Amino acid sequence: QKRRVGRGAVALEEVPWFGRKVDLVTITQSRRVTAYELKLNGFRRAVEQAAYNRMAFDQAYVVTAAYPTPANLALAIEVGVGVIVIGSDGITEVAMSPLRRSSQQVRKRLLAKLREIRTDVHTPIFALS
């Protein structure tokens, strides 16, 4: 089974970023930062949110319980958003989000925000291993 992140990675829930909240963020030891929008309904809206995340995060995904329509999948791929489906048959990465770093200034701001959140005892964090 393929692992999305390795040992020592950190996951943060409900991360505030520019007036919104990203459902889940993972940070690997190599400092790859990935945003996940978790949605049961409203796939197009989730793609829109994930596309905003692409501006700052290295990768962005929509995680859903149903396979998207071909048109919705094409839209996600077009804007560089990956798609993960969690169903009764397991977890399937339907489309991969290409690795792309944001501008140095935006990345620096994002990493500073994530460091700030990691020290906040009110934010649930857990190590993935």
C-alpha positions in Angstrom: 0.0 0.0 0.0 1.3 3.4 -1.0 1.8 6.0 1.8 0.9 9.6 1.1 3.3 10.9 3.7 6.2 9.3 5.6 7.3 9.0 9.2 7.7 12.3 11.0 5.1 14.1 9.0 2.7 16.3 10.8 -1.0 16.8 10.1 -3.0 19.9 11.1 -6.8 20.2 11.0 -8.8 23.4 10.2 -5.8 25.5 9.3 -6.7 29.2 8.9 -5.3 30.7 5.7 -6.3 34.1 4.2 -9.8 34.2 5.8 -10.7 30.6 5.1 -9.9 27.3 6.7 -8.1 24.4 5.0 -9.6 21.2 6.2 -6.3 19.2 6.5 -2.7 20.1 6.0 0.3 17.8 6.0 3.9 18.8 6.4 6.6 16.3 5.6 10.1 16.2 7.0 11.3 17.6 3.6 8.9 20.5 4.2 6.4 19.5 1.4 3.1 21.1 2.4 -0.1 19.6 1.1 -3.6 20.9 1.5 -6.7 18.7 1.5 -10.3 19.8 1.1 -12.6 17.1 2.5 -16.1 17.1 0.9 -19.0 14.8 0.7 -21.0 17.1 -1.7 -20.2 20.1 -3.9 -17.3 18.8 -5.8 -16.9 21.9 -8.0 -16.9 24.1 -4.9 -14.2 21.9 -3.4 -12.1 22.1 -6.6 -12.4 25.9 -6.4 -11.2 25.9 -2.7 -8.4 23.5 -3.6 -7.4 25.7 -6.5 -7.0 28.7 -4.1 -4.8 26.4 -2.0 -2.6 25.8 -5.0 -1.4 29.3 -4.8 0.4 28.7 -1.5 0.7 24.9 -1.0 3.0 22.5 -2.8 0.1 20.3 -3.6 -3.7 20.5 -3.2 -6.3 17.7 -3.2 -10.0 17.2 -3.0 -10.9 14.2 -0.9 -14.4 12.8 -1.4 -16.5 9.7 -1.0 -17.7 9.4 -4.7 -15.9 9.3 -8.0 -16.2 12.7 -9.8 -17.9 12.9 -13.2 -15.5 13.0 -16.1 -16.2 16.8 -16.5 -15.4 17.5 -12.8 -12.3 15.3 -12.9 -11.1 17.2 -16.0 -11.7 20.5 -14.2 -9.6 19.4 -11.2 -6.7 18.2 -13.5 -6.9 21.4 -15.5 -6.3 23.6 -12.3 -3.7 21.2 -10.9 -5.8 19.8 -8.1 -5.5 16.1 -7.2 -8.5 13.9 -6.4 -8.6 11.2 -3.7 -11.7 9.0 -3.3 -12.4 7.2 -0.1 -14.9 4.4 -0.6 -15.9 1.0 0.5 -13.2 -0.5 -1.7 -10.5 1.6 0.0 -8.5 4.8 -0.9 -7.9 5.7 -4.5 -5.8 8.6 -5.9 -7.8 9.3 -9.0 -5.7 12.3 -10.0 -2.3 13.4 -8.6 -1.7 17.0 -7.8 1.6 18.0 -9.5 4.3 19.2 -7.1 4.7 23.0 -7.5 6.3 25.4 -5.1 4.7 28.8 -4.6 6.6 32.0 -4.7 9.4 32.3 -2.1 7.5 35.1 -0.3 4.2 33.2 -0.1 5.9 30.0 1.0 7.8 31.8 3.7 4.6 33.2 5.0 2.8 29.9 4.9 5.6 28.0 6.8 5.6 30.8 9.4 1.8 30.4 9.9 2.1 26.6 10.2 4.9 27.0 12.8 2.7 29.4 14.7 -0.2 26.9 14.6 1.9 24.0 15.7 2.7 25.8 19.0 -1.0 26.6 19.6 -2.3 24.0 22.1 -5.9 24.5 20.9 -5.1 23.2 17.4 -5.3 19.4 17.0 -2.0 18.1 15.7 -0.8 14.6 15.4 2.3 12.9 14.0 1.8 10.5 11.1 3.9 7.4 11.5 
